[in-house]
């Protein structure tokens, strides 16, 4: 199919968008992210409407959302409360420059977030995505050590099979080869610990009993480079995009102890695990370990507006503030859309839903049923491994052909069978909205089982 012929007749979209007449939309111009574009444009998977637990395709087919979009829509789709808040905010104050100007909802949202973050993570810096939140956390770490009189601390420690976004800072931290291999040397000064998915953990539900000693990789890196050169260690409490790698019991606490011993900041990337996915506000609560900084995004606005944030320990914030002269800009960093009024309105409405509908508690209550359902698939001959915690699970498929080929075919067949999931290589990641009922979990499990027998 040539570019001139890559068009999509969208008369069916009238059910959702009600255009005055059918039009032809070219598929050639838009370069899709993390997508085999040529494959998609030969066989487009178009979504035109969403409500509750479901999407609807341009063919009118109902698709159950097994991944909360991309781990975003924890409160389900089409929430009128968020739409109304966004609409009202656009009419009242659509934008104000975030540098040297403010608006009330920035401060209200920061206060609300500080009330649910663990420990003293009470200072909030707003970004527009998880990727930006990670890069911002890295800059905050560097600024803190400079303010603290240790400017040599410029290195970062991450982990194999980590995903920390796609900006150059996050790519340097990444432990996924395809996220790194085409982009040159990237940011220098990053060391990687081993991931925690040991062979003996195969088909282990929840936290593996052994493997906490893998945290000692951080001590080995300290011995190699010197603690005085290391700014921070950043990990996802549960490695998400790589396929739900649940930490071994005691692993995160051991990292915390090593960081404390050597003056290294501990950063949790909670872009996926935040806002109820583990049955608590954040995975830090679930695992009983408080980091020095924490990144968040995705479910912060239920996916209705782009937004991210970094929660920072008060002492880190205060050290940076106190090191700057009075009247000076203390931290030379920020974005045109930091704390955007419309994004703040969406986030505040989302937090109201989480509170009023007790969705974090609901997730904690539903998690055992969800995990039972997912682990019922573990004996299927197509399944190589299953892992899960809370309302998050990963299913590894036995590879067939080139790496990732079976996973890609699986998620396409899932869509044809009426289900949306996120795939990474030959792993699919299940993370349903927290408003799910047991009947939704049953429906998803049935579709998964049927599709496993088709690929």
C-alpha positions in Angstrom: 0.0 0.0 0.0 1.6 3.3 -1.0 1.4 6.4 1.1 -1.1 8.0 -1.2 -3.4 5.1 -0.7 -3.1 4.9 3.1 -6.5 6.2 4.0 -9.2 5.2 6.4 -12.8 5.6 5.6 -14.3 6.9 8.9 -18.0 7.0 8.4 -18.2 4.7 11.4 -16.7 7.4 13.6 -20.0 9.2 13.4 -21.3 7.1 16.2 -18.8 8.8 18.5 -17.8 12.1 16.9 -20.9 12.9 14.8 -19.2 14.7 11.9 -21.4 16.3 9.3 -20.3 13.9 6.7 -18.0 10.9 6.1 -14.4 11.9 5.4 -11.2 10.1 4.4 -8.3 10.4 6.9 -4.8 9.6 5.7 -2.7 7.2 7.8 0.6 8.3 6.2 1.4 11.5 8.1 1.2 10.4 11.7 4.3 8.6 13.0 3.1 6.4 15.8 5.2 5.8 19.0 6.4 2.3 20.1 4.4 0.8 17.2 5.3 -1.2 14.1 3.8 1.5 11.9 3.8 -0.4 8.6 2.0 -3.3 10.2 -0.6 -1.1 11.9 -1.3 0.8 8.7 -1.9 -2.4 6.8 -4.4 -3.5 9.5 -5.4 -0.5 11.7 -6.8 -1.0 15.2 -8.9 2.2 15.7 -10.7 3.1 18.9 -13.4 5.8 18.8 -15.1 5.8 22.2 -14.5 4.7 25.8 -16.7 4.3 28.8 -16.2 2.4 32.1 -14.3 -0.8 31.4 -14.6 -0.7 27.7 -13.4 0.8 24.4 -15.4 0.7 21.1 -13.7 0.2 17.8 -14.5 2.1 14.6 -16.4 -1.1 13.6 -18.7 -0.8 16.7 -17.0 -3.7 18.5 -16.8 -3.5 22.3 -13.2 -4.1 23.6 -12.7 -4.7 27.3 -9.7 -2.7 28.6 -7.4 -5.0 30.5 -4.5 -2.5 30.8 -6.3 0.7 32.0 -5.3 2.2 28.6 -1.6 2.3 29.4 -1.9 2.0 33.2 -3.6 5.4 33.2 -7.4 5.0 33.5 -7.5 3.5 37.0 -11.0 5.0 37.6 -12.3 3.7 34.3 -13.1 5.6 31.1 -15.4 8.5 30.4 -15.6 9.9 33.9 -18.0 12.8 33.8 -16.6 14.4 36.9 -13.2 14.8 35.2 -14.6 16.0 31.9 -16.7 18.6 33.8 -13.7 19.8 35.8 -11.6 20.1 32.6 -14.3 22.0 30.7 -14.9 24.4 33.5 -11.2 25.1 33.9 -10.6 25.7 30.2 -13.4 28.3 30.3 -12.2 30.0 33.5 -8.4 29.9 33.1 -6.9 28.0 30.2 -3.2 28.8 30.8 -0.9 30.9 32.8 2.9 31.0 32.6 4.3 28.7 35.3 7.5 30.8 35.7 7.0 33.5 38.4 3.2 33.1 38.1 0.9 30.7 39.8 -2.7 29.6 40.0 -4.6 28.2 43.0 -5.1 24.7 41.7 -1.3 24.1 41.5 -1.0 24.6 45.3 -4.2 22.8 46.0 -3.1 19.7 44.1 0.4 19.7 45.7 -1.2 19.8 49.1 -3.6 17.0 48.2 -0.7 14.8 46.9 1.5 15.5 49.9 -1.3 14.2 52.1 -1.1 10.7 50.5 2.6 10.4 49.8 4.6 8.3 52.2 6.8 9.8 54.9 8.0 13.4 54.4 7.7 13.4 50.6 5.8 16.7 51.0 7.2 18.9 48.2 5.8 18.4 44.8 7.3 19.4 41.4 5.0 19.1 38.4 5.9 17.8 35.0 3.9 16.6 31.9 4.8 12.9 31.9 6.6 10.1 33.7 9.6 10.6 31.4 9.9 14.2 32.5 9.3 13.3 36.1 12.3 10.9 36.0 14.6 13.5 34.4 13.4 16.1 36.9 14.2 13.7 39.8 17.7 13.2 38.5 18.3 17.0 38.3 16.9 17.4 41.8 19.3 14.8 43.1 22.3 16.6 41.5 21.1 19.9 42.8 20.7 18.5 46.3 24.2 17.1 46.5 25.7 20.3 45.2 23.8 22.3 47.8 24.8 19.7 50.4 28.5 20.3 49.6 29.1 17.0 47.6 29.2 18.1 44.0 31.2 15.0 43.0 28.0 12.9 43.4 26.9 12.7 39.8 26.5 9.0 39.1 23.2 7.1 39.1 22.4 3.5 39.7 19.6 1.8 38.0 18.7 -1.8 37.2 18.6 -4.2 34.3 15.1 -4.6 32.7 14.2 -1.1 34.1 12.0 1.4 32.2 12.3 5.0 33.3 10.9 6.8 30.3 12.3 7.9 27.0 14.1 11.2 27.6 17.9 10.9 27.5 18.1 10.6 31.3 15.5 7.9 31.4 17.1 6.1 28.4 20.5 6.1 30.2 18.7 4.6 33.3 16.8 2.1 31.1 17.7 -1.6 31.3 15.8 -2.5 28.2 18.2 -3.0 25.2 15.8 -1.8 22.5 15.3 1.4 24.4 19.0 2.1 24.2 20.7 0.5 21.3 19.9 3.0 18.5 20.5 6.2 20.5 24.3 6.4 20.9 26.3 6.5 24.2 23.6 8.7 25.9 24.1 10.1 29.4 27.4 9.0 31.0 27.8 7.9 34.6 25.0 5.2 35.0 25.6 1.8 36.5 23.1 -1.1 36.5 22.3 -3.6 39.1 20.9 -7.0 38.1 17.2 -7.4 37.8 15.4 -9.6 40.4 13.6 -12.1 38.1 15.5 -15.3 39.1 14.8 -18.7 37.4 13.5 -20.1 40.7 10.9 -17.4 40.8 9.0 -18.9 37.8 5.2 -18.7 38.4 5.7 -17.2 41.9 2.7 -15.2 43.1 3.5 -12.0 45.0 6.9 -11.4 46.5 9.5 -14.2 46.0 10.9 -15.5 49.2 14.5 -15.4 48.1 16.6 -12.9 46.2 16.8 -9.9 48.6 20.6 -10.3 48.4 20.5 -8.9 44.8 20.2 -5.5 46.5 23.9 -6.0 47.5 24.7 -5.1 43.8 24.4 -1.5 45.0 27.1 -2.1 47.6 29.3 -3.7 44.9 28.8 -0.6 42.7 29.7 1.6 45.8 32.9 -0.4 46.2 33.8 0.0 42.5 33.0 3.7 42.0 33.0 5.2 45.5 29.9 6.3 47.4 31.1 9.9 47.2 30.5 9.8 43.4 26.9 8.3 43.5 23.9 10.7 43.6 21.0 8.3 43.6 19.7 4.8 43.1 16.4 4.6 41.1 14.1 1.6 40.9 10.5 0.8 40.1 9.2 -0.9 43.2 7.6 -3.4 40.8 9.3 -3.3 37.4 6.2 -2.6 35.2 6.8 -2.2 31.5 9.2 -5.1 31.4 6.5 -7.5 32.7 5.6 -7.0 36.4 8.8 -8.1 38.2 7.8 -8.2 41.8 10.6 -7.5 44.3 11.8 -10.3 46.6 10.9 -10.0 50.2 13.2 -7.6 51.9 14.9 -6.4 48.7 13.6 -2.8 48.8 14.3 -2.5 52.5 17.9 -3.7 51.8 18.3 -1.0 49.1 17.1 1.6 51.6 19.6 0.5 54.2 22.5 0.6 51.7 21.5 4.0 50.5 21.4 5.3 54.0 24.8 3.9 54.8 26.4 5.7 51.9 24.5 9.0 51.6 22.8 7.9 48.3 19.3 9.1 47.5 16.7 6.4 46.9 14.2 7.2 44.1 11.1 5.1 43.4 9.6 5.3 40.0 5.9 4.9 40.7 4.6 6.0 37.3 2.8 2.6 37.0 2.5 1.5 40.6 1.1 4.7 41.9 -2.6 5.5 42.8 -3.9 2.2 44.0 -2.3 -0.4 41.6 -0.9 -2.3 44.6 -3.9 -1.7 46.9 -2.4 1.3 48.5 -1.9 4.9 47.4 1.7 4.0 46.4 3.8 0.8 46.3 6.1 2.5 48.9 3.2 2.0 51.3 2.6 -1.6 50.3 6.2 -2.6 50.8 6.8 -0.4 53.8 9.8 1.4 52.4 9.9 5.2 52.0 12.2 6.6 49.3 13.8 10.1 49.2 11.9 11.0 46.0 9.1 9.4 44.0 8.0 9.9 40.5 4.3 9.6 39.4 2.2 10.2 36.3 -0.4 8.1 34.3 -3.2 7.6 36.8 -2.6 11.0 38.4 -5.2 12.4 36.0 -6.8 9.1 35.1 -5.2 9.6 31.7 -7.5 12.5 30.8 -4.7 15.0 30.7 -0.9 14.6 30.4 0.7 15.2 33.7 3.5 13.9 35.9 5.1 14.9 39.3 8.0 14.3 41.6 7.4 14.0 45.3 10.5 15.2 47.2 11.5 14.8 50.8 11.2 18.2 52.6 14.9 18.1 53.7 16.0 17.8 50.0 13.8 20.6 48.9 14.9 22.8 51.8 18.6 22.2 51.2 18.3 23.4 47.6 16.2 26.4 48.7 18.6 27.4 51.5 21.7 27.2 49.2 20.4 29.9 46.9 20.7 33.6 47.5 17.5 35.4 48.6 15.5 36.4 45.5 17.3 34.0 43.2 15.8 31.1 41.2 16.7 28.2 43.5 16.3 25.4 40.9 16.8 26.2 37.2 14.4 23.7 35.7 10.8 23.5 34.6 8.5 23.1 31.6 6.1 25.5 29.8 3.2 23.3 31.0 4.4 22.6 34.5 1.3 22.5 36.7 -1.0 23.3 33.8 -4.4 24.6 35.1 -6.4 22.1 33.1 -4.1 19.2 34.1 -4.4 20.2 37.7 -8.2 20.4 37.5 -8.2 16.8 36.0 -6.0 15.5 38.7 -8.0 17.1 41.5 -11.2 15.5 40.1 -9.4 12.2 39.8 -8.2 12.3 43.4 -11.8 13.0 44.5 -13.0 9.9 42.7 -10.2 7.7 44.3 -11.3 9.0 47.7 -15.0 9.0 47.3 -15.2 5.6 45.7 -12.5 4.2 47.9 -10.7 2.7 44.8 -7.5 2.0 46.6 -9.3 -0.1 49.1 -11.4 -1.7 46.3 -8.2 -2.7 44.5 -6.8 -4.3 47.7 -10.1 -6.2 48.1 -10.3 -7.4 44.5 -6.6 -8.2 44.1 -6.8 -11.8 45.4 -9.6 -12.7 42.9 -7.7 -11.0 40.1 -4.5 -12.9 41.0 -6.3 -16.2 41.2 -7.8 -15.6 37.8 -4.4 -14.8 36.2 -2.6 -17.6 37.8 -5.3 -20.0 36.6 -3.6 -19.6 33.2 -0.1 -20.6 34.4 -0.5 -24.3 33.3 -1.5 -23.4 29.7 1.2 -24.8 27.3 1.7 -21.4 25.7 2.6 -19.7 29.0 6.2 -19.6 30.1 5.8 -17.6 33.3 3.2 -15.6 35.3 4.0 -13.0 37.9 1.7 -10.7 39.8 1.0 -8.3 42.7 -2.1 -6.3 43.6 -3.9 -5.4 40.4 -0.9 -5.9 38.1 0.3 -9.1 36.4 2.6 -10.2 33.7 2.2 -13.3 31.5 5.3 -14.5 29.5 4.6 -16.5 26.4 7.0 -19.1 25.0 8.8 -17.4 22.2 7.9 -18.5 18.6 10.1 -17.1 15.8 11.9 -13.9 16.4 11.8 -12.3 19.9 8.5 -10.4 20.4 6.8 -11.9 17.4 4.4 -14.1 19.4 3.7 -11.3 21.8 2.8 -8.9 19.0 0.6 -11.5 17.3 -1.0 -12.2 20.7 -2.0 -8.7 21.5 -3.5 -8.3 18.0 -5.5 -11.4 18.3 -6.6 -10.3 21.8 -8.0 -7.1 20.2 -9.8 -9.2 17.6 -11.3 -11.2 20.4 -12.4 -8.1 22.3 -9.6 -7.2 24.7 -6.9 -4.6 24.9 -3.6 -5.3 26.6 -0.1 -3.9 26.7 2.6 -6.2 25.3 6.4 -5.9 25.8 8.2 -8.5 23.7 6.7 -11.8 24.5 5.1 -10.7 27.7 1.6 -9.2 28.1 0.8 -7.0 31.1 -2.6 -7.1 32.7 -3.7 -4.0 34.8 -7.4 -3.5 34.7 -9.1 -0.4 35.9 -9.7 -0.4 39.6 -13.5 -0.1 39.0 -13.5 -3.7 37.6 -16.1 -6.2 38.9 -15.4 -9.9 39.3 -17.4 -10.4 36.1 -15.0 -8.3 34.2 -12.0 -10.3 35.6 -13.8 -13.5 34.5 -14.4 -12.1 31.0 -10.8 -11.0 30.6 -9.5 -14.4 31.8 -11.8 -16.2 29.3 -10.5 -14.1 26.4 -6.9 -14.6 27.5 -7.4 -18.4 27.7 -9.1 -18.5 24.3 -6.4 -16.4 22.7 -3.5 -18.4 24.2 -4.9 -21.4 22.3 -4.9 -19.4 19.0 -1.3 -18.1 18.8 
